[in-house]
């Protein structure tokens, strides 16, 4: 069997023939390009030299003839192997080495261009994904803030008026913590009714208007009372858990996570909450949140309700 081995480099030069032992020594001394090709009569086609050397180094000792077993030897670096000069004539298959190497180089360059394109597309996709995540988080935060304004204004005002009329207008000094949470739960129920009416008629609420939010149907129109009532009811149940003290925080957290993940709230039901820039309304919105929170803590709603009903 012939033990002639030939090497082709990317620059089109071919080298050989070598005996296998000398070929491995030259490869160990890094005398060939890293992407050089190797040919042997048993191969039938050119193969990567590095792959062949790795395969031989991993083969069991019994599979390699004794004369082929080579201990790693670091030879002095020379310009080219001195075993055969470049005028040696390779076999017919090796004569096509420059063409094969050129083709291989073109394929590698094509693969590199494709990899660069994929990386660029991935970078753009990651940037767009991060931007979309930030936009969605901002949108969900605006929805929560708008709901807070609505509940603390419309809801608490209505619930306080009812409370003052039925309980003799208790002031903040006589209000207990359980009574406050009961009032807040009532505020959520009042807000649910008022919100469904406002969205059904106008497509927005005071809180949503402050934060640039509008509810629209598939045609971009105000959804109507029936769909608005269904949406508000599902929000009242799934979004705030009836305003119950120990359930509402968990309901808000779970619903917020679902809205962030899917891009729509579980109660939207095909309706869309459109977002628009609010400009200078940011200052008004922040001021409203602070005032409403102080009003709730200090019990101003009860005093105002007492003035309204007496």
Secondary structure, DSSP 8 states (H G I E B T S, - for coil): ----EEEE-TTS-EEEEE-HHHHHHHHHTT-S-TT-EEEETTTSS-EEHHHHHHHHHHS-GGGS-GGG----------SS-SSS-TT----TTGGGHHHHHHHHHHHHHHHHHHHHHHHHHHHHHHHHHHHHHHHHHHHHHHHHHHHHHHIIIIIHHHHHHHHHHHHT---GGG--HHHHHHHHHHHHHHHHHHHHHHHHHHS--HHHHHTTEEEE-TTSS---HHHHHHHHHHIIIIITGGG-HHHHHHHHHHHHHHHHHHSS-TT-TT-EEEE---TTHHHHHHHHHHHHHHHHHHTHHHHHHHHHH-
